[in-house]
């Protein structure tokens, strides 16, 4: 049975990381519903939030494949625990002056805001879970949507959640250097000094 999964992927902040991960999904025929990437509290790291659908076996394969990528530091499947999800939408809606009050009221009910006013249109901003965004967009459709732009889902586990074992930093293969051979001088046994 297919279901939605949200992966949060901590990666090294290097050129080409996004292309590498997107290429892994494409090469294996996995679809990405949304992908958001941004900086973290550590300037050397970025966090990707990837939303995809699939059965449990497919999604476990995705998690393992992500963990094998050299630039990936940690992979976490947030679908297994409680988390805070947010999506942001900007929607430009056709709205003559006589209908502005009702559209403003609708936006306030959803705890959104009006961020731009034109002669015959408003730009509305709303942040929240995906289902809230979808409901708001559907209620805006009768007015006439001119443009719509969404960020995609960002998510973070709730503070009360414990981190699953497989979310630990991904171990990377490294070359193990053999210790240098001891020099001949170092292998000569110490000679005790004669008593004085």
C-alpha positions in Angstrom: 0.0 0.0 0.0 1.4 3.4 -1.0 1.6 6.2 1.5 3.4 9.5 1.8 6.8 9.7 3.4 8.8 12.7 4.4 12.6 12.3 4.5 14.8 14.8 6.1 18.4 14.5 4.7 21.3 16.3 6.2 24.0 16.9 3.6 27.3 18.5 3.2 27.0 22.0 1.8 28.8 21.4 -1.5 28.1 22.1 -5.2 26.3 19.3 -7.0 24.7 17.6 -4.0 21.2 18.5 -5.0 21.8 17.1 -8.6 23.3 14.0 -7.2 20.3 13.2 -4.9 17.8 14.1 -7.6 19.7 11.9 -10.1 19.5 9.0 -7.7 15.7 9.3 -7.5 15.4 9.6 -11.3 17.8 6.7 -12.0 15.7 4.3 -9.9 12.3 5.6 -11.0 11.3 7.2 -7.7 9.1 10.2 -7.9 9.6 13.3 -5.8 6.4 15.1 -4.8 8.3 18.1 -3.3 11.9 18.9 -2.5 13.0 21.8 -0.3 16.7 22.5 0.5 18.1 25.2 2.7 20.9 26.1 5.1 21.0 24.9 8.7 22.4 26.2 12.0 25.8 24.8 10.7 27.2 26.7 7.7 28.9 23.5 6.5 25.5 21.6 6.3 22.2 21.9 4.4 19.0 20.1 5.1 16.8 18.7 2.4 13.1 17.7 3.0 11.9 15.3 0.4 8.3 14.2 0.1 7.6 11.0 -1.9 5.0 8.2 -2.2 5.5 4.5 -2.2 5.1 1.2 -0.4 7.2 0.4 2.6 9.7 -1.7 0.7 10.3 1.0 -1.9 10.7 3.7 0.8 13.1 1.6 2.8 15.1 1.2 -0.4 15.1 5.0 -0.9 16.3 5.5 2.7 19.2 3.1 2.2 20.2 4.5 -1.2 20.3 8.0 0.3 22.5 6.8 3.1 25.1 5.5 0.6 25.7 8.9 -1.0 29.0 10.2 0.2 27.8 13.8 0.9 24.8 12.6 3.0 25.5 12.9 6.7 22.1 11.7 8.1 18.8 10.4 6.8 15.6 10.4 8.8 12.1 9.3 7.9 9.7 11.7 9.7 6.7 9.6 8.7 7.5 7.2 11.5 7.0 9.8 14.2 5.2 13.0 15.2 6.5 16.1 13.4 5.7 19.7 12.6 5.0 20.2 8.9 4.6 23.5 7.1 4.0 24.5 3.5 3.9 28.2 2.3 1.7 29.4 -0.5 1.5 32.7 -2.3 -1.7 33.0 -4.4 -2.7 35.9 -6.6 -6.5 36.0 -6.8 -8.7 38.0 -9.1 -10.6 40.4 -6.8 -12.5 43.6 -7.8 -12.7 46.2 -5.0 -16.3 45.2 -4.0 -15.2 41.7 -3.1 -12.0 42.5 -1.1 -13.7 42.4 2.3 -15.0 38.9 1.9 -11.6 37.6 0.5 -9.8 39.3 3.4 -12.2 37.7 5.8 -11.6 34.3 4.3 -7.8 34.8 4.5 -8.1 35.8 8.2 -10.1 32.6 9.0 -7.2 30.6 7.8 -4.7 32.8 9.6 -3.2 34.0 6.4 -2.4 37.6 5.3 -2.8 39.9 2.4 0.7 40.8 1.1 -0.1 42.8 -2.0 -3.1 44.8 -3.3 -3.6 45.7 -6.9 -6.5 47.3 -8.8 -8.2 44.0 -9.5 -6.2 41.4 -7.6 -4.8 40.5 -4.2 -1.8 38.3 -3.3 -2.5 36.2 -0.3 0.1 34.4 1.9 -0.7 31.3 4.0 1.6 28.9 5.9 0.4 25.6 7.4 0.1 21.8 6.9 -0.6 20.6 3.3 -4.3 19.8 3.9 -4.9 23.4 5.2 -3.1 24.8 2.1 -5.2 22.6 -0.2 -8.5 23.7 1.5 -7.6 27.4 1.2 -6.6 27.1 -2.5 -9.9 25.3 -3.3 -11.9 28.1 -1.6 -9.9 30.7 -3.6 -10.7 29.0 -7.0 -14.2 30.5 -7.4 -12.6 34.0 -7.3 -10.2 33.1 -10.1 -6.6 32.2 -9.4 -4.1 34.2 -11.6 -0.9 32.7 -10.2 0.0 30.3 -7.4 3.4 29.4 -6.0 4.2 27.0 -3.2 7.4 26.2 -1.3 6.8 22.5 -0.7 6.8 20.9 2.7 9.4 21.6 5.4 9.3 19.5 8.5 10.9 18.9 11.8 10.3 16.2 14.5 8.7 17.4 17.7 11.0 18.0 20.6 9.5 15.1 22.6 10.4 12.5 19.9 13.4 10.2 20.3 15.6 9.7 17.3 15.3 6.2 15.7 18.4 4.1 15.5 18.7 4.2 11.7 18.8 8.1 11.9 22.3 8.0 13.3 25.0 9.6 11.1 25.7 7.5 8.0 29.1 5.7 8.4 31.4 6.4 5.5 34.1 4.2 4.2 37.6 5.5 4.8 41.0 4.3 3.9 42.8 2.9 6.9 46.5 3.6 6.9 48.8 0.9 8.1 51.2 2.0 10.8 54.7 2.7 9.5 57.2 -0.1 10.1 59.4 0.5 13.1 62.9 1.7 12.3 65.8 -0.7 13.1 67.0 1.6 15.8 63.6 1.4 17.5 63.7 -2.4 17.5 67.1 -2.7 19.4 66.4 -3.7 23.0 67.5 -1.2 25.7 70.8 -2.1 27.4 70.7 -1.7 31.2 73.3 0.6 32.7 75.9 -0.8 35.1 75.3 -0.1 38.7 77.3 2.9 40.0 
